[in-house]
Amino acid sequence: MPTAVKERTPLRLPALPQTAVVWLVCLASATVTLAICSMCSPLYAINDWVDANAYLTIGRAMLHGQVPYRDLVDHKGPFLYVLHMLAAIIQPYGFFGVFVFEIAAGTVFCRWAVKLAGLFSDGPQILLAAPVSAALVYTLPAFGKGDSAEEFALPLLLIALYDLVRVLLDESCPVTRGMLLRNGVLAGVLFWTKYTLLGLHFVFMACLFFELLMFRHQIAKAFSACGWFLLGMVSPTIPVLAYFGANQALGSLWEVYFYKNLFTYKETLSLFKRLIRVEMMAYETFQKNMVIGICFFSLAILIALDLRLAIRAKLYIAISAGFLSLFIWVGGVNWHYYGFPLATFVPLATAIILSTSKERVRCWISATWIATLCLVWV
């Protein structure tokens, strides 16, 4: 199988380090896009979304010694409230602090979009992955008014997708402890933010396990990989349990974040009806967020035709999208922002499309595809 082109630095500029140039492009892409699309931006007087105000209220209350779930009740995870506590330090009664964290998350998302594009090509066009991905993703109706748990989860999901694609593209790419620990920690953060977003990380670890066990014949490493991933996942759990234990609120944590979310915040359906509901909700998301639908349709065709990916690699990517959807909607409930994590695959579609622009004639394919998505958004 052909070895994929490893990521290369796209520009050679004497004035600034090349890595700094890439980060500046990503920062600019995230800042400009979010300044327009997020109501946490200083361009708006206030974010009037009820959930965003609830998060900030809880975060502000934490600065005064109150404990989530015990003193104030909401159903999201504690790390989301910690983020809003830090945001409240910057601006207690406004959303500028949240906007700062949105820019940070958006910049990381754009940077890994560029890294993902670098796996498929090595020209300067990979820098376009930052503004294109930001524009396509943060203008989605599922983005809403900004400041959702799904928004902050997006870069964490993209990092896992990047590492998975990197391993699948190049059989000589090692599955390192650092990769496993990094994604394990990020999975742990997701678990304590909104655990229904863990579908992609579940597939990430399962695919690496079977890849090492069945195709690289590294039996010991396959099982140790699971251990390193779980070790990373456990590490964010320790401070969470220590905090709630010290405040005698472990019972409240269990009752609100786990019991009520698992057993009261869902519909009672049979397994078959639940799977049908997942499919219906995914279709509804594609219908209301046509950019995601077009990207998935394009991605299916592009991956099917891409000779750089083995058949099993194409299957892994399809399963990762399926399990991400399954985890999101298995409860049978849908809100407008639930499908936003599926935008994780927009940079992958963008990366493959941009790789076609290496040939001058086929450059029009990229331009037409991007223009079509922009037109659909308008």
GIWOUR-V31324 format. One record per residue. N is the residue number from 0. RES is the residue in one small letter. PSI is psi in radians with two decimals (* if undefined). OMEGA is omega in radians with two decimals (none if undefined). BURIAL is 1 if it has 24 or more other ideal C-beta (glycine too) atoms within 12 Angstrom, else 0. Layout:
n=N res=RES psi=PSI omega=OMEGA burial=BURIAL
n=N res=RES psi=PSI omega=OMEGA burial=BURIAL
//
This chain:
n=0 res=m psi=2.38 omega=-3.10 burial=0
n=1 res=p psi=2.50 omega=3.14 burial=0
n=2 res=t psi=2.33 omega=-3.11 burial=0
n=3 res=a psi=2.66 omega=3.08 burial=1
n=4 res=v psi=2.17 omega=-3.11 burial=0
n=5 res=k psi=2.75 omega=-3.06 burial=0
n=6 res=e psi=2.36 omega=3.12 burial=1
n=7 res=r psi=2.75 omega=3.11 burial=0
n=8 res=t psi=2.29 omega=-2.92 burial=0
n=9 res=p psi=-0.49 omega=-3.04 burial=1
n=10 res=l psi=2.64 omega=3.08 burial=0
n=11 res=r psi=1.63 omega=-3.12 burial=0
n=12 res=l psi=2.25 omega=-3.09 burial=0
n=13 res=p psi=-0.41 omega=-2.99 burial=0
n=14 res=a psi=-0.66 omega=-3.07 burial=0
n=15 res=l psi=2.63 omega=3.00 burial=0
n=16 res=p psi=2.52 omega=-3.06 burial=0
n=17 res=q psi=-0.67 omega=3.12 burial=0
n=18 res=t psi=-0.66 omega=3.12 burial=0
n=19 res=a psi=-0.65 omega=3.12 burial=0
n=20 res=v psi=-0.79 omega=-3.12 burial=1
n=21 res=v psi=-0.79 omega=3.13 burial=1
n=22 res=w psi=-0.66 omega=3.12 burial=1
n=23 res=l psi=-0.70 omega=3.09 burial=1
n=24 res=v psi=-0.75 omega=3.14 burial=1
n=25 res=c psi=-0.72 omega=3.11 burial=1
n=26 res=l psi=-0.78 omega=3.14 burial=1
n=27 res=a psi=-0.72 omega=-3.14 burial=0
n=28 res=s psi=-0.79 omega=-3.13 burial=1
n=29 res=a psi=-0.75 omega=-3.08 burial=1
n=30 res=t psi=-0.85 omega=-3.11 burial=1
n=31 res=v psi=-0.80 omega=-3.09 burial=1
n=32 res=t psi=-0.82 omega=-3.10 burial=1
n=33 res=l psi=-0.52 omega=3.09 burial=1
n=34 res=a psi=-0.55 omega=-3.14 burial=1
n=35 res=i psi=-0.70 omega=-2.95 burial=0
n=36 res=c psi=-0.45 omega=-3.10 burial=1
n=37 res=s psi=2.34 omega=3.10 burial=1
n=38 res=m psi=0.03 omega=2.97 burial=1
n=39 res=c psi=-0.19 omega=-3.12 burial=1
n=40 res=s psi=2.59 omega=3.06 burial=1
n=41 res=p psi=-0.24 omega=3.10 burial=0
n=42 res=l psi=-0.26 omega=3.14 burial=0
n=43 res=y psi=2.56 omega=-3.11 burial=1
n=44 res=a psi=-0.69 omega=-3.10 burial=0
n=45 res=i psi=2.70 omega=2.96 burial=1
n=46 res=n psi=1.96 omega=-3.04 burial=1
n=47 res=d psi=0.22 omega=3.07 burial=0
n=48 res=w psi=2.28 omega=-3.05 burial=1
n=49 res=v psi=-0.78 omega=-3.09 burial=0
n=50 res=d psi=-0.75 omega=-3.13 burial=1
n=51 res=a psi=-0.70 omega=3.11 burial=1
n=52 res=n psi=-0.60 omega=3.09 burial=1
n=53 res=a psi=-0.76 omega=3.13 burial=1
n=54 res=y psi=-0.80 omega=-3.10 burial=1
n=55 res=l psi=-0.62 omega=3.09 burial=1
n=56 res=t psi=-0.78 omega=3.12 burial=1
n=57 res=i psi=-0.74 omega=3.11 burial=1
n=58 res=g psi=-0.73 omega=3.12 burial=1
n=59 res=r psi=-0.67 omega=3.13 burial=1
n=60 res=a psi=-0.57 omega=3.12 burial=1
n=61 res=m psi=-0.54 omega=3.10 burial=1
n=62 res=l psi=-0.34 omega=-3.13 burial=0
n=63 res=h psi=0.32 omega=2.99 burial=0
n=64 res=g psi=0.00 omega=3.12 burial=0
n=65 res=q psi=2.69 omega=-3.01 burial=0
n=66 res=v psi=2.26 omega=3.08 burial=1
n=67 res=p psi=2.57 omega=3.12 burial=1
n=68 res=y psi=-0.60 omega=3.11 burial=1
n=69 res=r psi=-0.82 omega=-3.08 burial=1
n=70 res=d psi=-0.55 omega=3.09 burial=0
n=71 res=l psi=2.35 omega=-2.99 burial=1
n=72 res=v psi=2.18 omega=2.93 burial=0
n=73 res=d psi=2.86 omega=-2.93 burial=1
n=74 res=h psi=0.06 omega=3.09 burial=1
n=75 res=k psi=3.09 omega=-3.05 burial=1
n=76 res=g psi=2.80 omega=-3.05 burial=1
n=77 res=p psi=-0.52 omega=-3.13 burial=1
n=78 res=f psi=-0.52 omega=3.08 burial=1
n=79 res=l psi=-0.63 omega=3.12 burial=1
n=80 res=y psi=-0.59 omega=3.06 burial=1
n=81 res=v psi=-0.73 omega=3.10 burial=1
n=82 res=l psi=-0.74 omega=-3.14 burial=1
n=83 res=h psi=-0.44 omega=3.00 burial=1
n=84 res=m psi=-0.77 omega=3.10 burial=1
n=85 res=l psi=-0.65 omega=3.10 burial=1
n=86 res=a psi=-0.62 omega=-3.14 burial=1
n=87 res=a psi=-0.42 omega=3.05 burial=1
n=88 res=i psi=-0.68 omega=3.14 burial=0
n=89 res=i psi=-0.83 omega=3.10 burial=1
n=90 res=q psi=1.80 omega=-3.03 burial=0
n=91 res=p psi=-0.67 omega=-3.04 burial=0
n=92 res=y psi=0.60 omega=3.08 burial=0
n=93 res=g psi=3.09 omega=-3.01 burial=1
n=94 res=f psi=0.23 omega=-3.14 burial=1
n=95 res=f psi=-0.66 omega=3.10 burial=1
n=96 res=g psi=-0.72 omega=3.08 burial=1
n=97 res=v psi=-0.71 omega=3.14 burial=1
n=98 res=f psi=-0.66 omega=3.10 burial=1
n=99 res=v psi=-0.77 omega=3.13 burial=1
n=100 res=f psi=-0.55 omega=3.05 burial=1
n=101 res=e psi=-0.75 omega=3.12 burial=1
n=102 res=i psi=-0.72 omega=3.12 burial=1
n=103 res=a psi=-0.83 omega=3.13 burial=1
n=104 res=a psi=-0.72 omega=3.13 burial=1
n=105 res=g psi=-0.64 omega=3.12 burial=1
n=106 res=t psi=-0.75 omega=3.09 burial=1
n=107 res=v psi=-0.74 omega=3.11 burial=1
n=108 res=f psi=-0.80 omega=3.14 burial=1
n=109 res=c psi=-0.66 omega=-3.13 burial=1
n=110 res=r psi=-0.73 omega=3.14 burial=1
n=111 res=w psi=-0.37 omega=2.99 burial=1
n=112 res=a psi=-0.69 omega=3.09 burial=1
n=113 res=v psi=-0.74 omega=3.12 burial=1
n=114 res=k psi=-0.68 omega=3.12 burial=1
n=115 res=l psi=-0.74 omega=3.09 burial=1
n=116 res=a psi=-0.56 omega=3.13 burial=1
n=117 res=g psi=-0.29 omega=3.08 burial=1
n=118 res=l psi=-0.40 omega=-3.05 burial=1
n=119 res=f psi=-0.32 omega=3.11 burial=1
n=120 res=s psi=2.93 omega=-3.06 burial=1
n=121 res=d psi=0.26 omega=3.14 burial=0
n=122 res=g psi=3.03 omega=-3.14 burial=1
n=123 res=p psi=-0.26 omega=-3.12 burial=1
n=124 res=q psi=-0.26 omega=-3.12 burial=1
n=125 res=i psi=-0.37 omega=3.08 burial=1
n=126 res=l psi=-0.43 omega=3.11 burial=1
n=127 res=l psi=-0.34 omega=-3.13 burial=1
n=128 res=a psi=-0.53 omega=-3.12 burial=1
n=129 res=a psi=-1.05 omega=-3.12 burial=1
n=130 res=p psi=-0.62 omega=-3.12 burial=1
n=131 res=v psi=-0.82 omega=3.14 burial=1
n=132 res=s psi=-0.75 omega=3.14 burial=1
n=133 res=a psi=-0.78 omega=-3.11 burial=1
n=134 res=a psi=-0.71 omega=-3.10 burial=1
n=135 res=l psi=-0.62 omega=-3.04 burial=1
n=136 res=v psi=-0.84 omega=-3.01 burial=1
n=137 res=y psi=-0.08 omega=3.02 burial=1
n=138 res=t psi=0.06 omega=3.13 burial=1
n=139 res=l psi=2.49 omega=3.03 burial=1
n=140 res=p psi=-0.55 omega=3.13 burial=1
n=141 res=a psi=-0.34 omega=3.08 burial=1
n=142 res=f psi=-0.49 omega=3.11 burial=1
n=143 res=g psi=-2.29 omega=-3.11 burial=1
n=144 res=k psi=0.13 omega=3.13 burial=1
n=145 res=g psi=2.91 omega=3.06 burial=1
n=146 res=d psi=0.65 omega=3.03 burial=1
n=147 res=s psi=2.80 omega=3.06 burial=1
n=148 res=a psi=-0.61 omega=-3.14 burial=1
n=149 res=e psi=-0.64 omega=3.13 burial=1
n=150 res=e psi=-0.81 omega=-3.12 burial=1
n=151 res=f psi=-0.36 omega=3.11 burial=1
n=152 res=a psi=-0.36 omega=-3.00 burial=1
n=153 res=l psi=-0.84 omega=3.11 burial=1
n=154 res=p psi=-0.55 omega=3.11 burial=1
n=155 res=l psi=-0.69 omega=3.11 burial=1
n=156 res=l psi=-0.70 omega=-3.10 burial=1
n=157 res=l psi=-0.62 omega=3.10 burial=1
n=158 res=i psi=-0.74 omega=3.10 burial=1
n=159 res=a psi=-0.74 omega=3.12 burial=1
n=160 res=l psi=-0.71 omega=3.11 burial=1
n=161 res=y psi=-0.85 omega=-3.12 burial=1
n=162 res=d psi=-0.67 omega=3.13 burial=1
n=163 res=l psi=-0.84 omega=3.14 burial=1
n=164 res=v psi=-0.67 omega=3.14 burial=1
n=165 res=r psi=-0.76 omega=3.12 burial=1
n=166 res=v psi=-0.67 omega=-3.10 burial=1
n=167 res=l psi=-0.54 omega=-3.14 burial=1
n=168 res=l psi=-0.57 omega=-3.01 burial=1
n=169 res=d psi=1.88 omega=-3.12 burial=1
n=170 res=e psi=-0.33 omega=3.11 burial=1
n=171 res=s psi=-0.11 omega=3.13 burial=0
n=172 res=c psi=2.11 omega=-3.09 burial=1
n=173 res=p psi=2.56 omega=3.01 burial=0
n=174 res=v psi=1.68 omega=-2.98 burial=1
n=175 res=t psi=2.83 omega=3.07 burial=0
n=176 res=r psi=-0.68 omega=3.14 burial=0
n=177 res=g psi=-0.76 omega=3.11 burial=0
n=178 res=m psi=-0.76 omega=-3.10 burial=1
n=179 res=l psi=-0.76 omega=3.12 burial=1
n=180 res=l psi=-0.75 omega=-3.13 burial=1
n=181 res=r psi=-0.87 omega=-3.11 burial=1
n=182 res=n psi=-0.49 omega=3.04 burial=1
n=183 res=g psi=-0.77 omega=3.10 burial=1
n=184 res=v psi=-0.78 omega=3.14 burial=1
n=185 res=l psi=-0.64 omega=3.06 burial=1
n=186 res=a psi=-0.66 omega=3.09 burial=1
n=187 res=g psi=-0.72 omega=3.09 burial=1
n=188 res=v psi=-0.75 omega=3.10 burial=1
n=189 res=l psi=-0.70 omega=-3.14 burial=1
n=190 res=f psi=-0.70 omega=-3.12 burial=1
n=191 res=w psi=0.23 omega=3.01 burial=1
n=192 res=t psi=-0.92 omega=3.05 burial=1
n=193 res=k psi=1.78 omega=-2.94 burial=1
n=194 res=y psi=-0.19 omega=3.06 burial=1
n=195 res=t psi=-0.07 omega=3.13 burial=1
n=196 res=l psi=0.21 omega=-3.05 burial=1
n=197 res=l psi=0.02 omega=-3.05 burial=1
n=198 res=g psi=-0.76 omega=-3.10 burial=1
n=199 res=l psi=-0.70 omega=3.13 burial=1
n=200 res=h psi=-0.56 omega=3.06 burial=1
n=201 res=f psi=-0.82 omega=3.13 burial=1
n=202 res=v psi=-0.66 omega=3.11 burial=1
n=203 res=f psi=-0.88 omega=-3.10 burial=1
n=204 res=m psi=-0.67 omega=3.13 burial=1
n=205 res=a psi=-0.74 omega=3.14 burial=1
n=206 res=c psi=-0.75 omega=3.13 burial=1
n=207 res=l psi=-0.65 omega=3.12 burial=1
n=208 res=f psi=-0.88 omega=-3.12 burial=1
n=209 res=f psi=-0.56 omega=3.10 burial=1
n=210 res=e psi=-0.80 omega=3.14 burial=1
n=211 res=l psi=-0.69 omega=-3.04 burial=1
n=212 res=l psi=-0.85 omega=-2.97 burial=0
n=213 res=m psi=-0.58 omega=-2.99 burial=0
n=214 res=f psi=-0.48 omega=3.06 burial=0
n=215 res=r psi=-0.12 omega=3.08 burial=0
n=216 res=h psi=0.70 omega=3.10 burial=0
n=217 res=q psi=1.37 omega=-2.99 burial=0
n=218 res=i psi=-0.85 omega=-3.12 burial=0
n=219 res=a psi=-0.72 omega=-3.12 burial=0
n=220 res=k psi=-0.57 omega=3.13 burial=0
n=221 res=a psi=-0.77 omega=-3.13 burial=1
n=222 res=f psi=-0.64 omega=3.10 burial=0
n=223 res=s psi=-0.54 omega=3.11 burial=0
n=224 res=a psi=-0.72 omega=3.09 burial=1
n=225 res=c psi=-0.68 omega=3.13 burial=1
n=226 res=g psi=-0.78 omega=3.12 burial=0
n=227 res=w psi=-0.69 omega=3.11 burial=1
n=228 res=f psi=-0.80 omega=3.14 burial=1
n=229 res=l psi=-0.60 omega=3.08 burial=1
n=230 res=l psi=-0.77 omega=3.09 burial=0
n=231 res=g psi=-0.66 omega=-3.10 burial=1
n=232 res=m psi=-0.56 omega=-3.13 burial=1
n=233 res=v psi=-0.53 omega=-3.02 burial=0
n=234 res=s psi=-0.73 omega=3.08 burial=0
n=235 res=p psi=-0.28 omega=-3.12 burial=1
n=236 res=t psi=-0.56 omega=-3.08 burial=1
n=237 res=i psi=-0.91 omega=3.13 burial=0
n=238 res=p psi=-0.55 omega=3.12 burial=0
n=239 res=v psi=-0.88 omega=-3.14 burial=1
n=240 res=l psi=-0.62 omega=3.12 burial=0
n=241 res=a psi=-0.73 omega=-3.13 burial=0
n=242 res=y psi=-0.88 omega=-3.10 burial=1
n=243 res=f psi=-0.55 omega=3.06 burial=1
n=244 res=g psi=-0.75 omega=3.13 burial=0
n=245 res=a psi=-0.50 omega=-3.14 burial=0
n=246 res=n psi=0.20 omega=3.11 burial=0
n=247 res=q psi=0.82 omega=-3.07 burial=0
n=248 res=a psi=0.33 omega=3.13 burial=1
n=249 res=l psi=-0.63 omega=3.10 burial=0
n=250 res=g psi=-0.70 omega=3.10 burial=0
n=251 res=s psi=-0.69 omega=3.10 burial=1
n=252 res=l psi=-0.83 omega=-3.14 burial=1
n=253 res=w psi=-0.81 omega=-3.05 burial=0
n=254 res=e psi=-0.80 omega=-3.02 burial=0
n=255 res=v psi=-0.90 omega=-3.00 burial=1
n=256 res=y psi=-0.55 omega=-3.10 burial=1
n=257 res=f psi=-1.07 omega=-2.99 burial=0
n=258 res=y psi=-0.89 omega=-3.09 burial=0
n=259 res=k psi=-0.66 omega=3.11 burial=0
n=260 res=n psi=-0.65 omega=-3.06 burial=1
n=261 res=l psi=-0.59 omega=-2.95 burial=0
n=262 res=f psi=-0.24 omega=-3.13 burial=0
n=263 res=t psi=-0.38 omega=-3.06 burial=0
n=264 res=y psi=0.84 omega=3.13 burial=0
n=265 res=k psi=2.89 omega=3.10 burial=0
n=266 res=e psi=2.65 omega=3.08 burial=0
n=267 res=t psi=1.90 omega=-3.09 burial=0
n=268 res=l psi=2.70 omega=3.02 burial=0
n=269 res=s psi=2.87 omega=-3.11 burial=0
n=270 res=l psi=-0.77 omega=-3.13 burial=0
n=271 res=f psi=-0.81 omega=3.14 burial=0
n=272 res=k psi=-0.58 omega=3.12 burial=0
n=273 res=r psi=-0.72 omega=3.11 burial=0
n=274 res=l psi=-0.68 omega=3.07 burial=0
n=275 res=i psi=-0.70 omega=3.12 burial=0
n=276 res=r psi=-0.68 omega=3.08 burial=1
n=277 res=v psi=-0.79 omega=3.13 burial=1
n=278 res=e psi=-0.73 omega=-3.14 burial=0
n=279 res=m psi=-0.70 omega=-3.13 burial=0
n=280 res=m psi=-0.62 omega=3.05 burial=1
n=281 res=a psi=-0.75 omega=3.11 burial=1
n=282 res=y psi=-0.72 omega=3.11 burial=0
n=283 res=e psi=-0.68 omega=3.10 burial=1
n=284 res=t psi=-0.77 omega=3.10 burial=1
n=285 res=f psi=-0.64 omega=-3.11 burial=1
n=286 res=q psi=-0.74 omega=-3.12 burial=0
n=287 res=k psi=-0.38 omega=3.12 burial=1
n=288 res=n psi=1.37 omega=-2.96 burial=1
n=289 res=m psi=-0.43 omega=3.09 burial=1
n=290 res=v psi=-0.74 omega=3.10 burial=1
n=291 res=i psi=-0.77 omega=3.14 burial=1
n=292 res=g psi=-0.80 omega=3.13 burial=1
n=293 res=i psi=-0.69 omega=3.12 burial=1
n=294 res=c psi=-0.74 omega=3.12 burial=1
n=295 res=f psi=-0.72 omega=3.10 burial=1
n=296 res=f psi=-0.81 omega=3.12 burial=0
n=297 res=s psi=-0.73 omega=-3.10 burial=1
n=298 res=l psi=-0.70 omega=3.12 burial=1
n=299 res=a psi=-0.76 omega=3.14 burial=0
n=300 res=i psi=-0.81 omega=-3.08 burial=0
n=301 res=l psi=-0.74 omega=-3.14 burial=1
n=302 res=i psi=-0.67 omega=3.11 burial=1
n=303 res=a psi=-0.59 omega=-3.10 burial=0
n=304 res=l psi=-0.18 omega=-3.06 burial=0
n=305 res=d psi=2.05 omega=-3.12 burial=1
n=306 res=l psi=-0.18 omega=-3.13 burial=0
n=307 res=r psi=-0.30 omega=-3.12 burial=1
n=308 res=l psi=2.30 omega=3.06 burial=1
n=309 res=a psi=2.85 omega=-3.11 burial=0
n=310 res=i psi=-0.74 omega=-3.13 burial=0
n=311 res=r psi=-0.57 omega=3.10 burial=0
n=312 res=a psi=-0.72 omega=3.09 burial=1
n=313 res=k psi=-0.66 omega=3.11 burial=1
n=314 res=l psi=-0.72 omega=3.12 burial=0
n=315 res=y psi=-0.79 omega=-3.11 burial=1
n=316 res=i psi=-0.72 omega=3.11 burial=1
n=317 res=a psi=-0.73 omega=3.14 burial=1
n=318 res=i psi=-0.65 omega=3.13 burial=1
n=319 res=s psi=-0.71 omega=3.09 burial=1
n=320 res=a psi=-0.68 omega=-3.14 burial=1
n=321 res=g psi=-0.76 omega=-3.12 burial=1
n=322 res=f psi=-0.57 omega=3.05 burial=1
n=323 res=l psi=-0.76 omega=3.11 burial=1
n=324 res=s psi=-0.74 omega=-3.12 burial=1
n=325 res=l psi=-0.81 omega=-3.13 burial=1
n=326 res=f psi=-0.64 omega=-3.09 burial=1
n=327 res=i psi=-0.78 omega=-2.95 burial=1
n=328 res=w psi=0.12 omega=-3.08 burial=1
n=329 res=v psi=-0.39 omega=3.11 burial=1
n=330 res=g psi=-0.19 omega=3.11 burial=1
n=331 res=g psi=0.16 omega=-3.12 burial=1
n=332 res=v psi=2.55 omega=-3.14 burial=0
n=333 res=n psi=2.29 omega=2.97 burial=1
n=334 res=w psi=2.90 omega=-3.00 burial=1
n=335 res=h psi=-0.48 omega=-3.07 burial=0
n=336 res=y psi=-0.07 omega=-3.07 burial=1
n=337 res=y psi=-0.65 omega=-3.07 burial=1
n=338 res=g psi=-0.01 omega=-3.08 burial=1
n=339 res=f psi=-0.64 omega=3.13 burial=1
n=340 res=p psi=-0.38 omega=3.09 burial=1
n=341 res=l psi=-0.29 omega=3.07 burial=1
n=342 res=a psi=-0.16 omega=3.04 burial=1
n=343 res=t psi=-0.53 omega=-3.07 burial=1
n=344 res=f psi=-0.09 omega=3.08 burial=1
n=345 res=v psi=-0.80 omega=3.10 burial=1
n=346 res=p psi=-0.53 omega=3.11 burial=1
n=347 res=l psi=-0.78 omega=3.08 burial=1
n=348 res=a psi=-0.73 omega=3.12 burial=1
n=349 res=t psi=-0.72 omega=-3.12 burial=1
n=350 res=a psi=-0.78 omega=-3.12 burial=1
n=351 res=i psi=-0.69 omega=3.11 burial=1
n=352 res=i psi=-0.78 omega=-3.12 burial=1
n=353 res=l psi=-0.50 omega=3.14 burial=1
n=354 res=s psi=-0.38 omega=3.11 burial=1
n=355 res=t psi=-0.32 omega=-3.08 burial=1
n=356 res=s psi=0.05 omega=3.05 burial=1
n=357 res=k psi=-0.52 omega=3.08 burial=0
n=358 res=e psi=2.24 omega=-3.00 burial=0
n=359 res=r psi=-0.73 omega=-3.10 burial=0
n=360 res=v psi=-0.72 omega=-3.06 burial=0
n=361 res=r psi=-0.05 omega=3.10 burial=0
n=362 res=c psi=-0.53 omega=-3.14 burial=0
n=363 res=w psi=-0.45 omega=3.09 burial=0
n=364 res=i psi=-0.81 omega=3.13 burial=0
n=365 res=s psi=-0.82 omega=-3.11 burial=1
n=366 res=a psi=-0.75 omega=-3.13 burial=0
n=367 res=t psi=-0.74 omega=-3.14 burial=0
n=368 res=w psi=-0.83 omega=-3.13 burial=1
n=369 res=i psi=-0.74 omega=3.12 burial=1
n=370 res=a psi=-0.66 omega=3.12 burial=0
n=371 res=t psi=-0.77 omega=3.13 burial=0
n=372 res=l psi=-0.72 omega=3.11 burial=1
n=373 res=c psi=-0.69 omega=3.12 burial=0
n=374 res=l psi=-0.70 omega=3.11 burial=0
n=375 res=v psi=-0.73 omega=3.11 burial=1
n=376 res=w psi=-0.78 omega=3.13 burial=1
n=377 res=v psi=* omega=none burial=0
//
